[in-house]
């Protein structure tokens, strides 16, 4: 489309330079600078209030239109981001609470003495203790000895390896309670979820720091699950079947690309802690207010502009709420019904931590930015 055609349609094409890249964008010429920042948010992962747009050496003002700011077709703007005001996979993120995944080169540099000792008593030891510990063993496949453990295995730790496949035969570990698959680089196809479905006693599933883009409906078969850790993947959503997990107490899905949460999350009425920080969330379903046992809710580094209106009234045990680096400020929070009771609970919790020396800092974290 030519410049004249673009202007006749009421749009202008501009280029925004940010972090060494040029971002082309088309917006209505009567848009305000604030509107432009909203359009840039999904393209840069920088929240609007963290954006500073500069044109011809001048800082552009939110309330002015593009025309008033003399931003015409073909204009080139520069975007500067304020420290910390990013969401999802932006330049500034909290790291997931897992160790960095080791590469094959790291393993080559590891002293030979740290390699797995394949002694003949290993299988007997696993059966006796119920713990199959194979973390950081430079594995590319799960050893056949593991399957020989059968119903004796209670814990399987395969963290920090290079395993390429979790086969259906994992179903033979039918008494397993804790499964750790962190930092293996798994893709969606690498985990055969049909093999996990029969694991009726599984209470902890940890698959942090992989390359998963989706969780399958088979997740709903793990009805004994109490902890689900899926941080530092590439998830864009959570499956509707998560609502079936009524015994789930801890959900950690931070540092992903999740844009929406299914309303059925409200059926997970055993949830105590939820971490959805550093995602692409702009809103939350009202059903979060049904989580009456929720005590800690982490939502920092998202594009959130509001919370469920009855969150404080419904979540009567909530005492920890992190909204740093979102659009929700302290002034907004104080407008919610039930704020006073929530504020009293969190201050009481902080005082108890000081009394029992759980925290070394006397400073009280408000949980949200001031302005």
C-alpha positions in Angstrom: 0.0 0.0 0.0 1.4 3.4 -1.0 1.9 6.3 1.4 -1.1 8.1 -0.1 -3.4 5.0 0.2 -2.3 4.5 3.8 -3.1 8.1 4.8 -6.5 7.9 3.0 -7.4 5.0 5.2 -6.7 7.0 8.3 -3.6 5.0 9.2 0.1 5.9 9.3 3.1 3.6 9.1 5.8 4.3 11.6 9.0 2.5 12.7 9.9 2.0 16.3 13.5 1.2 17.2 14.0 -0.9 20.3 16.8 -3.0 21.6 18.6 -3.1 18.3 15.5 -4.0 16.3 13.2 -2.0 14.0 9.5 -2.6 14.6 7.1 -1.5 11.8 3.6 -0.7 13.1 0.5 0.8 11.5 -1.9 2.8 13.7 -4.8 5.3 13.2 -3.4 8.8 12.8 -5.9 10.1 15.4 -4.4 7.6 18.0 -2.8 9.0 21.2 0.7 8.2 22.3 -0.8 6.1 25.0 -2.7 4.1 22.3 0.5 3.6 20.5 2.2 2.2 23.6 -0.6 -0.3 24.0 0.0 -1.5 20.5 3.7 -1.9 21.2 3.2 -3.9 24.4 2.7 -7.3 22.7 5.5 -6.6 20.3 8.1 -5.6 22.9 6.8 -7.2 26.2 7.2 -3.8 27.8 4.3 -2.5 29.8 2.9 0.9 28.6 3.9 2.8 31.7 7.4 1.4 31.3 7.7 2.9 27.7 9.4 6.1 26.8 8.9 7.1 23.2 11.3 9.7 21.7 10.8 11.5 18.4 13.2 14.1 17.1 14.9 14.3 20.5 11.6 15.0 22.4 9.8 12.7 24.9 6.3 12.1 23.6 3.4 12.7 26.0 0.7 10.1 26.5 -2.3 12.4 26.2 -1.3 13.9 22.8 -2.3 12.4 19.5 0.2 11.4 16.8 -0.8 14.4 14.7 -0.3 16.8 17.6 3.1 15.3 18.2 3.9 15.7 14.5 4.4 11.9 14.1 3.5 11.4 10.4 3.7 8.5 7.9 7.3 7.2 7.8 8.3 8.6 11.1 11.0 6.8 13.1 10.7 6.7 16.9 12.9 5.4 19.6 11.6 3.3 22.5 13.4 3.2 25.8 12.2 0.8 28.6 12.2 1.6 32.3 14.0 -1.0 34.4 11.7 -3.8 35.6 8.5 -2.9 33.7 8.4 -6.0 31.5 6.1 -8.9 31.2 6.5 -12.5 30.0 9.6 -13.2 28.0 10.8 -9.5 28.2 14.4 -8.4 28.8 14.0 -8.4 32.5 12.6 -11.6 34.1 12.8 -13.4 37.4 14.6 -16.7 37.0 12.7 -19.9 37.7 13.7 -21.6 40.9 15.6 -24.4 39.1 19.3 -24.7 38.4 20.4 -23.8 34.8 20.2 -26.7 32.5 23.7 -28.2 31.8 24.8 -28.7 28.2 26.6 -31.6 26.8 29.8 -29.6 26.8 29.4 -29.1 30.5 29.2 -32.8 31.0 32.3 -33.4 28.9 34.2 -31.1 31.2 32.9 -33.0 34.3 35.5 -35.1 36.1 35.1 -38.8 35.2 34.7 -39.6 38.9 31.2 -37.9 38.8 29.9 -40.2 36.1 27.3 -42.8 37.1 28.8 -46.0 38.6 26.9 -48.9 37.1 27.3 -51.3 39.9 25.3 -54.5 40.1 23.7 -53.5 43.4 22.1 -50.3 42.1 18.8 -51.9 41.2 18.5 -53.6 44.6 19.3 -50.2 46.3 16.5 -48.5 44.3 14.0 -51.2 45.2 14.9 -51.0 48.9 14.7 -47.2 49.2 12.1 -46.5 46.6 14.2 -43.6 45.4 15.6 -43.7 41.8 18.1 -40.8 41.8 19.6 -40.1 38.4 19.9 -36.3 38.3 22.9 -34.9 36.4 24.0 -38.2 35.0 24.5 -37.1 31.4 21.7 -39.5 30.3 20.2 -39.4 26.9 17.7 -42.2 27.6 16.1 -43.6 30.8 18.0 -46.8 31.7 16.1 -50.1 31.4 17.0 -50.8 35.1 14.5 -48.1 36.1 11.5 -50.0 34.6 12.7 -53.1 36.5 11.9 -51.2 39.7 8.2 -51.6 39.0 5.9 -50.8 41.9 8.9 -50.4 44.3 9.7 -46.9 43.0 8.3 -44.0 44.9 10.5 -41.2 43.6 12.1 -40.8 40.1 14.6 -37.9 39.8 15.8 -37.3 36.2 16.6 -33.6 36.6 19.4 -31.9 34.5 20.0 -34.6 31.9 19.7 -34.7 28.1 16.9 -37.3 28.0 15.1 -37.3 24.7 12.1 -39.4 25.5 9.8 -40.4 28.4 8.2 -43.6 27.0 4.8 -45.2 27.6 6.5 -47.8 29.7 6.8 -45.3 32.6 3.3 -46.6 33.4 4.9 -49.7 35.0 6.1 -47.4 37.9 2.5 -47.6 39.1 3.3 -46.6 42.7 5.4 -43.6 41.9 4.5 -40.5 44.0 7.1 -37.9 42.8 8.4 -37.4 39.3 11.1 -34.8 38.5 11.9 -34.1 34.8 13.4 -30.6 35.1 15.9 -29.2 32.6 16.1 -31.9 30.0 15.0 -29.8 27.0 11.8 -31.8 26.4 9.5 -30.8 23.5 5.8 -31.6 23.6 6.3 -34.9 21.7 9.1 -36.1 24.0 6.7 -36.9 27.0 4.3 -39.7 26.3 1.4 -38.6 28.5 -0.6 -41.8 27.9 2.1 -43.5 30.0 1.6 -41.0 32.8 -2.2 -41.4 33.0 -2.1 -44.7 35.0 0.1 -43.1 37.7 -2.8 -42.7 40.2 -0.5 -42.0 43.2 1.5 -39.2 41.6 1.4 -36.2 43.9 4.3 -34.1 42.6 5.1 -33.5 38.9 7.9 -31.1 38.1 8.8 -30.4 34.5 10.4 -26.9 34.8 12.9 -25.5 32.3 12.0 -27.5 29.2 10.6 -26.5 25.8 6.9 -27.4 26.3 4.4 -25.2 24.5 1.2 -27.0 25.8 0.0 -29.4 28.4 -2.4 -32.1 27.1 -5.8 -33.1 28.4 -4.3 -36.2 29.8 -3.1 -34.0 32.7 -6.6 -34.3 34.1 -6.1 -38.0 34.7 -3.5 -37.3 37.5 -6.2 -36.7 40.1 -3.9 -37.2 43.1 -1.6 -34.4 42.0 -0.9 -31.9 44.7 2.0 -30.0 43.2 2.5 -29.1 39.5 5.7 -27.2 38.5 5.9 -26.1 34.9 8.0 -22.9 35.2 10.4 -21.7 32.5 8.7 -23.4 29.5 7.0 -21.9 26.5 3.4 -22.6 27.5 0.7 -20.3 26.0 -2.2 -21.6 28.1 -3.3 -24.1 30.6 -5.7 -27.0 29.6 -9.3 -26.9 30.8 -8.7 -30.3 32.4 -6.7 -28.6 35.1 -10.1 -28.0 36.8 -10.3 -31.8 37.5 -7.3 -31.6 39.8 -9.2 -30.8 42.9 -6.4 -31.9 45.2 -3.8 -29.5 43.7 -2.2 -27.3 46.3 0.7 -25.7 44.5 0.7 -24.5 40.9 3.9 -22.9 39.6 3.7 -21.8 35.9 5.8 -18.7 36.0 8.1 -17.6 33.2 6.0 -18.9 30.3 3.9 -17.2 27.6 0.5 -17.8 29.1 -2.1 -15.3 27.9 -5.3 -16.8 29.4 -6.3 -18.9 32.3 -9.4 -21.2 32.0 -12.3 -20.3 34.2 -12.3 -23.9 35.6 -9.3 -22.9 37.7 -11.9 -22.1 40.3 -12.6 -25.8 40.7 -9.1 -26.4 42.1 -10.4 -25.5 45.5 -7.4 -27.0 47.4 -4.9 -24.5 45.9 -2.7 -22.7 48.5 0.0 -21.2 46.3 -0.2 -20.0 42.6 2.7 -18.5 40.7 1.8 -17.0 37.3 4.5 -14.3 37.3 6.3 -13.3 34.1 3.6 -14.3 31.6 1.4 -12.5 29.1 -1.7 -12.2 31.2 -3.9 -9.1 30.8 -6.8 -10.3 32.9 -7.9 -13.1 35.2 -11.1 -15.1 35.4 -13.5 -14.1 38.2 -13.4 -17.8 39.4 -10.1 -17.2 41.1 -12.3 -15.8 43.9 -13.6 -19.3 44.6 -10.1 -20.4 45.8 -11.0 -20.1 49.5 -7.7 -21.8 50.6 -5.4 -19.6 48.5 -2.7 -18.0 50.7 0.0 -16.8 48.2 -0.6 -15.4 44.7 2.3 -14.3 42.5 1.4 -12.2 39.4 4.3 -9.8 38.9 5.7 -9.0 35.4 2.4 -9.4 33.5 0.2 -6.9 31.6 -2.6 -7.1 34.2 -4.8 -4.0 34.5 -7.4 -5.4 37.0 -8.1 -8.3 39.4 -11.3 -10.3 39.9 -13.5 -7.9 41.7 -14.3 -10.2 44.6 -10.8 -11.7 45.0 -10.2 -10.3 48.5 -13.8 -11.2 49.6 -13.5 -14.8 48.3 -9.9 -15.6 49.2 -10.2 -15.1 52.9 -6.8 -16.7 53.6 -4.8 -14.7 51.1 -1.9 -13.0 52.8 0.7 -12.7 50.0 0.0 -11.0 46.7 2.8 -9.9 44.3 1.7 -7.5 41.6 5.0 -5.7 41.0 5.6 -4.5 37.4 2.0 -4.7 36.3 -0.5 -2.0 35.6 -2.2 -2.5 39.0 -0.8 0.0 41.5 -1.4 0.4 45.2 -4.0 3.1 44.5 -6.0 0.6 42.4 -5.7 -2.2 45.0 -7.1 0.0 47.8 -10.4 0.4 45.8 -11.2 -3.4 46.0 -13.8 -4.6 48.4 -12.2 -6.6 51.2 -8.9 -4.7 50.9 -8.7 -3.7 54.6 -9.1 -7.3 55.8 -6.4 -8.5 53.3 -4.1 -5.7 54.4 -4.5 -6.7 58.0 -3.7 -10.4 57.2 -0.5 -9.7 55.3 0.8 -7.2 57.9 0.1 -9.8 60.6 2.0 -12.4 58.6 5.0 -10.1 58.2 5.1 -9.3 61.9 5.1 -13.1 62.7 8.0 -13.6 60.3 9.9 -10.9 62.2 9.0 -12.3 65.6 10.2 -15.8 64.6 13.1 -14.4 62.6 11.9 -16.0 59.4 12.9 -12.8 57.5 15.9 -10.7 58.2 14.4 -7.5 56.7 12.1 -5.3 58.6 11.0 -3.5 55.4 7.4 -4.3 54.5 6.8 -5.1 50.8 3.5 -3.5 49.7 3.2 -6.1 46.9 2.5 -3.6 44.1 4.1 -0.5 42.7 3.1 2.9 44.1 2.5 4.7 40.8 
